Amino acid sequence: MKIAVVVGTRPEIIKMAPVVRACRARGAPCLLLHTGQHYSFELDGVFFAELGLPAPDVNLEIGSGSRTYQVASAMLGLEPVLRAHRPDVVPVEGDTNSVLAAALAANQAGIAVGHVEAGLRSHDRGMPEEINRILTDHVSDHLFAPTTGARAILRGDGIPESRIHVTGNTVVDELHLQRDRARRPGLLERFGVEARRYALATLHRPENVDQEDRLRGILAGLAAAGDALDLVVLAALHPRTQARIAATDPALTARLRVLPPLGYLDFLGLHADAALMLTDSGGLQEEACCLRVPCVTLRDNTERPESVAAGASVLAGADPGRIVACARAMHAIPRDWPNPFGDGRSGERIVDLLLGMRA
């Protein structure tokens, strides 16, 4: 059986690494295709190197651009590759423009699609990612739901039970594999912090970055939370976020310590020893839950409700006062919640299911 794994962004590279490794371990031919939605070394090249993944067999290098441009460019680039190699199945992960493009291109070519992390919903159709998730789920032949809650959503959407498999989330696999390696000596000293004496923050979603009132509110809340809890706030900001801040008011980050672009291992090492994670990332909500780092989610909704239900995360929105209140509350809680996202063998399960479907 030939499997063609498609990735396009950093989170996809991380979460599909266990699938690629499981293919190798089972001797299943695996073609690695990269759309190049994330395209610099800092944004993706370092991730392949640090995770020990082979260079992509194909890199379309579509780069940045509008949603329409990225989806159309990836589809046009993937179509001849898929028709030439004729894989049996194309696994994709998550909710990016690359994911939707790969699912549509494979479906058009008559190739089965496997959606890793299927069934996630924020119930906010204003998010492009929500539309991508829904469309990818409905075009997929094999849906790998991370939790029973995600399976219930898929069943509610009318997807047959026979196409749905609860596998856990592959992010747990990668954390188990890389956590000790990431917490290497000298890392905290390099960033001038002490364990649990700093907060780690990220901000990248358009609904936060492109609306000036939300951008100002969140950055003010991050600074105020650091002051209230006497924590250094390390802000790992996407280049696009930094550009928006520079165009709006560079002083917005004056009380934060903005980090340079980080590789996966540096970021994971900092995350593992943080007092708090403050983020609008869906994947980092999962990661924080698994690492048992309390998470303040800088959004009004989430497609990871399991993290909130477990007590590992709280929705804070963009109001500075609420961000501070949520940071205070989460900083004080015991780190003893259960992990709802799996046991670290999700990649193996997914590949075994795919190989069994072919048998």
ROFISE-140878 format. One record per residue (C-alpha): residue number from 1; residue in three letters; chain; x, y, z negated. Coordinates in Angstrom, 1 decimal. Example, Ala and Ser with C-alpha at 12.3 -4.5 7.8 and 13.67 -1.06 7.14 Angstrom:
! residues 2
<1, "ALA", "A", <12.3, -4.5, -7.8>>;
<2, "SER", "A", <13.7, -1.1, -7.1>>;
This chain:
! residues 359
<1, "MET", "A", <0.0, 0.0, 0.0>>;
<2, "LYS", "A", <1.3, 3.4, 1.0>>;
<3, "ILE", "A", <0.6, 6.3, -1.4>>;
<4, "ALA", "A", <1.1, 10.0, -0.4>>;
<5, "VAL", "A", <1.3, 12.2, -3.5>>;
<6, "VAL", "A", <0.6, 15.9, -2.7>>;
<7, "VAL", "A", <1.7, 18.7, -5.1>>;
<8, "GLY", "A", <1.8, 22.4, -4.7>>;
<9, "THR", "A", <2.5, 24.1, -8.0>>;
<10, "ARG", "A", <4.4, 23.6, -11.2>>;
<11, "PRO", "A", <1.6, 22.0, -13.2>>;
<12, "GLU", "A", <1.0, 19.5, -10.4>>;
<13, "ILE", "A", <4.7, 18.6, -10.2>>;
<14, "ILE", "A", <4.7, 17.9, -14.0>>;
<15, "LYS", "A", <1.4, 16.0, -14.1>>;
<16, "MET", "A", <2.1, 13.9, -11.0>>;
<17, "ALA", "A", <5.7, 12.9, -12.0>>;
<18, "PRO", "A", <4.3, 10.0, -14.0>>;
<19, "VAL", "A", <2.4, 8.8, -10.9>>;
<20, "VAL", "A", <5.5, 9.0, -8.8>>;
<21, "ARG", "A", <7.5, 7.1, -11.4>>;
<22, "ALA", "A", <4.8, 4.4, -11.7>>;
<23, "CYS", "A", <4.9, 3.9, -7.9>>;
<24, "ARG", "A", <8.6, 3.5, -8.0>>;
<25, "ALA", "A", <8.4, 1.0, -10.9>>;
<26, "ARG", "A", <5.9, -1.1, -9.0>>;
<27, "GLY", "A", <7.7, -0.9, -5.7>>;
<28, "ALA", "A", <4.8, 0.9, -4.0>>;
<29, "PRO", "A", <5.9, 3.1, -1.1>>;
<30, "CYS", "A", <5.4, 6.7, -2.1>>;
<31, "LEU", "A", <5.5, 9.7, 0.1>>;
<32, "LEU", "A", <6.0, 13.0, -1.8>>;
<33, "LEU", "A", <4.4, 16.0, 0.0>>;
<34, "HIS", "A", <4.8, 19.6, -1.2>>;
<35, "THR", "A", <2.7, 22.4, 0.1>>;
<36, "GLY", "A", <5.1, 25.0, -1.2>>;
<37, "GLN", "A", <2.3, 27.1, -2.9>>;
<38, "HIS", "A", <4.9, 27.7, -5.6>>;
<39, "TYR", "A", <8.1, 28.2, -3.6>>;
<40, "SER", "A", <11.1, 29.7, -5.5>>;
<41, "PHE", "A", <13.6, 27.6, -7.4>>;
<42, "GLU", "A", <12.4, 29.1, -10.7>>;
<43, "LEU", "A", <8.7, 28.4, -9.8>>;
<44, "ASP", "A", <9.2, 24.8, -8.7>>;
<45, "GLY", "A", <12.6, 23.6, -7.5>>;
<46, "VAL", "A", <14.0, 23.4, -11.1>>;
<47, "PHE", "A", <11.0, 21.2, -12.0>>;
<48, "PHE", "A", <11.9, 18.5, -9.5>>;
<49, "ALA", "A", <15.5, 18.6, -10.7>>;
<50, "GLU", "A", <14.7, 18.5, -14.4>>;
<51, "LEU", "A", <12.1, 15.7, -14.1>>;
<52, "GLY", "A", <14.4, 13.5, -12.1>>;
<53, "LEU", "A", <12.1, 13.5, -9.1>>;
<54, "PRO", "A", <13.3, 13.1, -5.5>>;
<55, "ALA", "A", <13.2, 16.0, -3.2>>;
<56, "PRO", "A", <9.8, 16.2, -1.3>>;
<57, "ASP", "A", <9.7, 14.2, 1.9>>;
<58, "VAL", "A", <7.9, 17.2, 3.4>>;
<59, "ASN", "A", <7.7, 20.8, 2.2>>;
<60, "LEU", "A", <5.2, 23.0, 4.1>>;
<61, "GLU", "A", <6.5, 26.2, 2.4>>;
<62, "ILE", "A", <3.1, 28.0, 2.6>>;
<63, "GLY", "A", <4.1, 30.5, -0.1>>;
<64, "SER", "A", <1.8, 33.1, -1.6>>;
<65, "GLY", "A", <-1.3, 34.6, 0.0>>;
<66, "SER", "A", <-5.0, 34.7, -0.2>>;
<67, "ARG", "A", <-7.0, 31.7, -1.1>>;
<68, "THR", "A", <-8.2, 31.4, 2.5>>;
<69, "TYR", "A", <-4.7, 31.6, 3.8>>;
<70, "GLN", "A", <-3.3, 29.0, 1.4>>;
<71, "VAL", "A", <-6.1, 26.5, 1.9>>;
<72, "ALA", "A", <-6.0, 26.9, 5.7>>;
<73, "SER", "A", <-2.2, 26.8, 5.9>>;
<74, "ALA", "A", <-1.9, 23.7, 3.8>>;
<75, "MET", "A", <-4.6, 21.9, 5.7>>;
<76, "LEU", "A", <-3.0, 22.7, 9.1>>;
<77, "GLY", "A", <0.4, 21.6, 7.8>>;
<78, "LEU", "A", <-0.8, 18.4, 6.1>>;
<79, "GLU", "A", <-3.0, 17.1, 9.0>>;
<80, "PRO", "A", <-0.2, 16.0, 11.4>>;
<81, "VAL", "A", <1.8, 14.6, 8.5>>;
<82, "LEU", "A", <-1.0, 12.5, 7.2>>;
<83, "ARG", "A", <-1.9, 11.3, 10.7>>;
<84, "ALA", "A", <1.7, 10.4, 11.4>>;
<85, "HIS", "A", <2.3, 8.5, 8.2>>;
<86, "ARG", "A", <-1.2, 7.0, 7.7>>;
<87, "PRO", "A", <-1.1, 6.5, 3.9>>;
<88, "ASP", "A", <-3.8, 4.4, 2.3>>;
<89, "VAL", "A", <-4.6, 7.0, -0.3>>;
<90, "VAL", "A", <-3.7, 10.6, -1.2>>;
<91, "PRO", "A", <-3.7, 11.3, -4.9>>;
<92, "VAL", "A", <-4.0, 15.0, -5.9>>;
<93, "GLU", "A", <-4.1, 16.6, -9.3>>;
<94, "GLY", "A", <-6.0, 19.5, -10.7>>;
<95, "ASP", "A", <-7.7, 22.5, -9.2>>;
<96, "THR", "A", <-5.4, 24.6, -7.1>>;
<97, "ASN", "A", <-5.8, 25.7, -3.5>>;
<98, "SER", "A", <-3.3, 23.0, -2.5>>;
<99, "VAL", "A", <-5.4, 20.3, -4.2>>;
<100, "LEU", "A", <-8.5, 21.3, -2.3>>;
<101, "ALA", "A", <-6.6, 21.6, 1.0>>;
<102, "ALA", "A", <-5.0, 18.1, 0.6>>;
<103, "ALA", "A", <-8.3, 16.5, -0.3>>;
<104, "LEU", "A", <-10.1, 18.0, 2.7>>;
<105, "ALA", "A", <-7.2, 17.2, 5.1>>;
<106, "ALA", "A", <-7.1, 13.6, 3.9>>;
<107, "ASN", "A", <-10.9, 13.2, 4.1>>;
<108, "GLN", "A", <-10.9, 14.6, 7.6>>;
<109, "ALA", "A", <-8.2, 12.1, 8.6>>;
<110, "GLY", "A", <-10.2, 9.2, 7.2>>;
<111, "ILE", "A", <-7.8, 8.6, 4.3>>;
<112, "ALA", "A", <-9.0, 7.9, 0.7>>;
<113, "VAL", "A", <-8.5, 10.7, -1.9>>;
<114, "GLY", "A", <-7.8, 10.1, -5.5>>;
<115, "HIS", "A", <-8.4, 13.0, -7.9>>;
<116, "VAL", "A", <-6.3, 13.0, -11.0>>;
<117, "GLU", "A", <-7.8, 15.1, -13.8>>;
<118, "ALA", "A", <-11.3, 14.8, -12.3>>;
<119, "GLY", "A", <-14.5, 16.0, -14.0>>;
<120, "LEU", "A", <-13.1, 19.2, -15.6>>;
<121, "ARG", "A", <-15.6, 22.1, -15.7>>;
<122, "SER", "A", <-15.5, 25.6, -17.2>>;
<123, "HIS", "A", <-19.1, 26.2, -15.9>>;
<124, "ASP", "A", <-17.9, 29.5, -14.5>>;
<125, "ARG", "A", <-18.4, 29.7, -10.8>>;
<126, "GLY", "A", <-16.5, 33.0, -10.7>>;
<127, "MET", "A", <-13.2, 31.1, -11.1>>;
<128, "PRO", "A", <-11.8, 29.9, -7.8>>;
<129, "GLU", "A", <-10.4, 26.9, -9.7>>;
<130, "GLU", "A", <-13.9, 25.8, -10.7>>;
<131, "ILE", "A", <-15.0, 25.7, -7.0>>;
<132, "ASN", "A", <-11.8, 23.8, -6.1>>;
<133, "ARG", "A", <-12.5, 21.2, -8.9>>;
<134, "ILE", "A", <-16.1, 20.6, -7.8>>;
<135, "LEU", "A", <-15.4, 20.3, -4.1>>;
<136, "THR", "A", <-12.4, 18.0, -4.7>>;
<137, "ASP", "A", <-14.4, 15.8, -7.0>>;
<138, "HIS", "A", <-17.1, 15.4, -4.4>>;
<139, "VAL", "A", <-14.8, 14.6, -1.5>>;
<140, "SER", "A", <-12.8, 12.1, -3.6>>;
<141, "ASP", "A", <-13.1, 8.3, -3.3>>;
<142, "HIS", "A", <-11.4, 7.6, -6.7>>;
<143, "LEU", "A", <-11.9, 9.9, -9.6>>;
<144, "PHE", "A", <-9.5, 9.6, -12.5>>;
<145, "ALA", "A", <-11.2, 11.3, -15.5>>;
<146, "PRO", "A", <-8.9, 12.2, -18.4>>;
<147, "THR", "A", <-11.7, 11.8, -21.0>>;
<148, "THR", "A", <-15.1, 10.2, -21.5>>;
<149, "GLY", "A", <-16.5, 13.8, -21.5>>;
<150, "ALA", "A", <-15.1, 14.4, -18.0>>;
<151, "ARG", "A", <-16.7, 11.0, -16.9>>;
<152, "ALA", "A", <-20.1, 12.2, -18.2>>;
<153, "ILE", "A", <-19.8, 15.4, -16.2>>;
<154, "LEU", "A", <-19.0, 13.4, -13.0>>;
<155, "ARG", "A", <-22.0, 11.1, -13.7>>;
<156, "GLY", "A", <-24.2, 14.1, -14.2>>;
<157, "ASP", "A", <-23.0, 15.4, -10.8>>;
<158, "GLY", "A", <-24.4, 12.1, -9.2>>;
<159, "ILE", "A", <-21.0, 10.5, -8.6>>;
<160, "PRO", "A", <-21.3, 6.7, -8.8>>;
<161, "GLU", "A", <-19.9, 5.0, -11.9>>;
<162, "SER", "A", <-17.9, 2.6, -9.7>>;
<163, "ARG", "A", <-15.7, 5.5, -8.4>>;
<164, "ILE", "A", <-14.9, 6.9, -11.9>>;
<165, "HIS", "A", <-12.1, 5.6, -14.1>>;
<166, "VAL", "A", <-11.1, 7.1, -17.5>>;
<167, "THR", "A", <-7.3, 7.1, -17.6>>;
<168, "GLY", "A", <-6.2, 9.7, -20.1>>;
<169, "ASN", "A", <-4.2, 12.7, -18.9>>;
<170, "THR", "A", <-0.8, 12.4, -17.3>>;
<171, "VAL", "A", <0.4, 15.4, -19.2>>;
<172, "VAL", "A", <0.7, 13.2, -22.3>>;
<173, "ASP", "A", <2.9, 10.8, -20.4>>;
<174, "GLU", "A", <5.4, 13.5, -19.5>>;
<175, "LEU", "A", <5.4, 15.0, -23.0>>;
<176, "HIS", "A", <6.2, 11.6, -24.6>>;
<177, "LEU", "A", <9.0, 11.2, -22.1>>;
<178, "GLN", "A", <10.5, 14.6, -22.3>>;
<179, "ARG", "A", <9.8, 16.1, -25.7>>;
<180, "ASP", "A", <12.9, 14.9, -27.5>>;
<181, "ARG", "A", <15.1, 15.7, -24.5>>;
<182, "ALA", "A", <13.6, 19.3, -24.5>>;
<183, "ARG", "A", <14.3, 20.0, -28.2>>;
<184, "ARG", "A", <18.1, 20.1, -27.6>>;
<185, "PRO", "A", <20.5, 21.7, -30.0>>;
<186, "GLY", "A", <21.1, 25.4, -29.5>>;
<187, "LEU", "A", <17.8, 26.1, -27.6>>;
<188, "LEU", "A", <16.2, 28.3, -30.3>>;
<189, "GLU", "A", <19.4, 30.1, -31.0>>;
<190, "ARG", "A", <19.7, 30.9, -27.4>>;
<191, "PHE", "A", <16.4, 32.7, -27.6>>;
<192, "GLY", "A", <17.1, 34.3, -31.0>>;
<193, "VAL", "A", <14.3, 32.6, -32.9>>;
<194, "GLU", "A", <13.7, 30.1, -35.7>>;
<195, "ALA", "A", <11.3, 27.1, -35.6>>;
<196, "ARG", "A", <7.7, 28.2, -36.4>>;
<197, "ARG", "A", <8.8, 31.9, -36.7>>;
<198, "TYR", "A", <7.6, 32.8, -33.2>>;
<199, "ALA", "A", <4.6, 32.6, -31.0>>;
<200, "LEU", "A", <4.8, 31.6, -27.3>>;
<201, "ALA", "A", <2.4, 33.3, -24.9>>;
<202, "THR", "A", <1.6, 33.0, -21.2>>;
<203, "LEU", "A", <-0.8, 35.0, -19.0>>;
<204, "HIS", "A", <-1.5, 34.4, -15.3>>;
<205, "ARG", "A", <-5.2, 34.0, -14.5>>;
<206, "PRO", "A", <-6.6, 36.6, -12.0>>;
<207, "GLU", "A", <-9.6, 37.3, -14.2>>;
<208, "ASN", "A", <-7.2, 38.5, -16.9>>;
<209, "VAL", "A", <-4.4, 40.0, -14.9>>;
<210, "ASP", "A", <-6.4, 41.8, -12.2>>;
<211, "GLN", "A", <-8.8, 43.5, -14.6>>;
<212, "GLU", "A", <-7.0, 46.4, -16.3>>;
<213, "ASP", "A", <-9.2, 46.4, -19.4>>;
<214, "ARG", "A", <-8.7, 42.7, -20.0>>;
<215, "LEU", "A", <-5.0, 43.0, -19.3>>;
<216, "ARG", "A", <-4.6, 45.8, -21.7>>;
<217, "GLY", "A", <-6.7, 44.1, -24.4>>;
<218, "ILE", "A", <-4.8, 40.8, -24.2>>;
<219, "LEU", "A", <-1.4, 42.4, -24.3>>;
<220, "ALA", "A", <-2.4, 44.6, -27.2>>;
<221, "GLY", "A", <-3.8, 41.6, -29.0>>;
<222, "LEU", "A", <-0.6, 39.6, -28.5>>;
<223, "ALA", "A", <1.5, 42.4, -30.0>>;
<224, "ALA", "A", <-0.9, 42.9, -32.9>>;
<225, "ALA", "A", <-1.0, 39.2, -33.6>>;
<226, "GLY", "A", <2.7, 39.1, -33.8>>;
<227, "ASP", "A", <2.8, 42.0, -36.2>>;
<228, "ALA", "A", <0.0, 40.6, -38.4>>;
<229, "LEU", "A", <1.7, 37.2, -38.8>>;
<230, "ASP", "A", <5.3, 38.5, -38.7>>;
<231, "LEU", "A", <6.1, 36.4, -35.6>>;
<232, "VAL", "A", <8.2, 37.2, -32.6>>;
<233, "VAL", "A", <6.0, 36.9, -29.5>>;
<234, "LEU", "A", <7.9, 35.3, -26.6>>;
<235, "ALA", "A", <5.9, 36.1, -23.5>>;
<236, "ALA", "A", <6.5, 33.8, -20.5>>;
<237, "LEU", "A", <4.8, 35.9, -17.8>>;
<238, "HIS", "A", <4.3, 34.9, -14.2>>;
<239, "PRO", "A", <6.1, 37.2, -11.7>>;
<240, "ARG", "A", <2.7, 38.3, -10.4>>;
<241, "THR", "A", <1.6, 39.2, -14.0>>;
<242, "GLN", "A", <4.8, 41.2, -14.5>>;
<243, "ALA", "A", <4.2, 43.1, -11.3>>;
<244, "ARG", "A", <0.7, 44.0, -12.4>>;
<245, "ILE", "A", <2.0, 45.2, -15.8>>;
<246, "ALA", "A", <4.7, 47.3, -14.1>>;
<247, "ALA", "A", <2.1, 48.9, -11.8>>;
<248, "THR", "A", <-0.3, 49.5, -14.7>>;
<249, "ASP", "A", <1.8, 50.6, -17.7>>;
<250, "PRO", "A", <5.3, 49.1, -18.4>>;
<251, "ALA", "A", <4.9, 50.0, -22.1>>;
<252, "LEU", "A", <2.2, 47.3, -22.5>>;
<253, "THR", "A", <4.9, 44.7, -23.2>>;
<254, "ALA", "A", <7.1, 47.0, -25.4>>;
<255, "ARG", "A", <6.3, 45.0, -28.5>>;
<256, "LEU", "A", <6.7, 41.6, -26.8>>;
<257, "ARG", "A", <9.9, 39.8, -25.9>>;
<258, "VAL", "A", <9.4, 39.0, -22.2>>;
<259, "LEU", "A", <11.3, 35.8, -21.1>>;
<260, "PRO", "A", <13.1, 35.2, -17.9>>;
<261, "PRO", "A", <11.7, 32.4, -15.6>>;
<262, "LEU", "A", <12.1, 29.1, -17.5>>;
<263, "GLY", "A", <12.5, 25.5, -16.5>>;
<264, "TYR", "A", <10.2, 22.8, -17.8>>;
<265, "LEU", "A", <12.5, 21.6, -20.5>>;
<266, "ASP", "A", <13.3, 25.0, -21.9>>;
<267, "PHE", "A", <9.6, 25.9, -22.0>>;
<268, "LEU", "A", <8.7, 22.6, -23.6>>;
<269, "GLY", "A", <11.4, 22.9, -26.2>>;
<270, "LEU", "A", <10.1, 26.3, -27.1>>;
<271, "HIS", "A", <6.5, 25.2, -27.2>>;
<272, "ALA", "A", <7.3, 22.2, -29.4>>;
<273, "ASP", "A", <8.6, 24.4, -32.2>>;
<274, "ALA", "A", <6.3, 27.4, -31.9>>;
<275, "ALA", "A", <4.0, 28.6, -34.6>>;
<276, "LEU", "A", <1.3, 29.4, -32.1>>;
<277, "MET", "A", <0.6, 29.1, -28.4>>;
<278, "LEU", "A", <-1.4, 32.0, -26.9>>;
<279, "THR", "A", <-2.4, 31.3, -23.3>>;
<280, "ASP", "A", <-5.0, 31.4, -20.6>>;
<281, "SER", "A", <-3.6, 28.2, -19.0>>;
<282, "GLY", "A", <-5.7, 25.1, -19.0>>;
<283, "GLY", "A", <-2.8, 22.8, -18.9>>;
<284, "LEU", "A", <-1.1, 24.5, -21.9>>;
<285, "GLN", "A", <-4.2, 24.0, -23.9>>;
<286, "GLU", "A", <-3.7, 20.2, -23.4>>;
<287, "GLU", "A", <0.0, 20.5, -24.1>>;
<288, "ALA", "A", <-0.5, 22.4, -27.3>>;
<289, "CYS", "A", <-3.1, 19.9, -28.5>>;
<290, "CYS", "A", <-0.7, 17.0, -27.8>>;
<291, "LEU", "A", <2.3, 18.8, -29.5>>;
<292, "ARG", "A", <0.1, 19.8, -32.4>>;
<293, "VAL", "A", <0.8, 23.5, -31.9>>;
<294, "PRO", "A", <-2.3, 25.6, -32.7>>;
<295, "CYS", "A", <-3.6, 27.3, -29.6>>;
<296, "VAL", "A", <-5.4, 30.7, -29.1>>;
<297, "THR", "A", <-7.0, 30.5, -25.7>>;
<298, "LEU", "A", <-7.2, 33.9, -24.0>>;
<299, "ARG", "A", <-10.4, 33.2, -22.1>>;
<300, "ASP", "A", <-14.1, 33.2, -22.6>>;
<301, "ASN", "A", <-14.6, 29.6, -21.5>>;
<302, "THR", "A", <-12.5, 26.5, -20.9>>;
<303, "GLU", "A", <-12.6, 23.3, -18.9>>;
<304, "ARG", "A", <-10.8, 21.6, -21.8>>;
<305, "PRO", "A", <-13.5, 21.6, -24.5>>;
<306, "GLU", "A", <-12.0, 18.5, -26.1>>;
<307, "SER", "A", <-9.2, 20.7, -27.4>>;
<308, "VAL", "A", <-11.6, 23.0, -29.0>>;
<309, "ALA", "A", <-13.7, 20.2, -30.4>>;
<310, "ALA", "A", <-10.6, 18.6, -31.9>>;
<311, "GLY", "A", <-9.8, 21.9, -33.7>>;
<312, "ALA", "A", <-6.6, 22.4, -31.8>>;
<313, "SER", "A", <-7.7, 25.5, -29.9>>;
<314, "VAL", "A", <-10.1, 28.4, -30.2>>;
<315, "LEU", "A", <-11.5, 30.7, -27.5>>;
<316, "ALA", "A", <-10.5, 34.3, -28.2>>;
<317, "GLY", "A", <-11.3, 36.2, -24.9>>;
<318, "ALA", "A", <-9.6, 39.5, -24.3>>;
<319, "ASP", "A", <-10.6, 41.6, -27.3>>;
<320, "PRO", "A", <-7.5, 42.6, -29.4>>;
<321, "GLY", "A", <-9.3, 42.3, -32.7>>;
<322, "ARG", "A", <-10.6, 38.8, -31.9>>;
<323, "ILE", "A", <-7.2, 37.7, -30.7>>;
<324, "VAL", "A", <-5.7, 38.7, -34.0>>;
<325, "ALA", "A", <-8.4, 37.1, -36.0>>;
<326, "CYS", "A", <-8.1, 33.8, -34.1>>;
<327, "ALA", "A", <-4.3, 33.9, -34.4>>;
<328, "ARG", "A", <-4.6, 34.3, -38.2>>;
<329, "ALA", "A", <-7.1, 31.4, -38.4>>;
<330, "MET", "A", <-5.2, 29.0, -36.2>>;
<331, "HIS", "A", <-1.8, 29.8, -37.9>>;
<332, "ALA", "A", <-3.3, 28.7, -41.2>>;
<333, "ILE", "A", <-4.8, 25.3, -40.1>>;
<334, "PRO", "A", <-3.3, 21.9, -40.8>>;
<335, "ARG", "A", <-1.7, 20.3, -37.7>>;
<336, "ASP", "A", <-3.5, 17.0, -38.1>>;
<337, "TRP", "A", <-6.1, 17.0, -35.3>>;
<338, "PRO", "A", <-6.6, 13.9, -33.1>>;
<339, "ASN", "A", <-5.2, 13.9, -29.6>>;
<340, "PRO", "A", <-8.2, 13.3, -27.2>>;
<341, "PHE", "A", <-6.1, 13.2, -24.0>>;
<342, "GLY", "A", <-4.7, 9.7, -23.9>>;
<343, "ASP", "A", <-1.8, 7.4, -25.0>>;
<344, "GLY", "A", <0.9, 8.3, -22.5>>;
<345, "ARG", "A", <0.3, 5.6, -20.0>>;
<346, "SER", "A", <-2.1, 7.4, -17.6>>;
<347, "GLY", "A", <0.3, 7.4, -14.6>>;
<348, "GLU", "A", <0.7, 3.6, -14.9>>;
<349, "ARG", "A", <-3.1, 3.1, -15.1>>;
<350, "ILE", "A", <-3.7, 5.3, -12.1>>;
<351, "VAL", "A", <-1.2, 3.5, -9.9>>;
<352, "ASP", "A", <-2.4, 0.1, -11.1>>;
<353, "LEU", "A", <-6.0, 1.0, -10.3>>;
<354, "LEU", "A", <-5.0, 2.2, -6.8>>;
<355, "LEU", "A", <-3.0, -1.0, -6.1>>;
<356, "GLY", "A", <-5.9, -3.1, -7.4>>;
<357, "MET", "A", <-8.3, -1.3, -5.1>>;
<358, "ARG", "A", <-6.2, -2.3, -2.1>>;
<359, "ALA", "A", <-5.9, -6.0, -3.2>>;
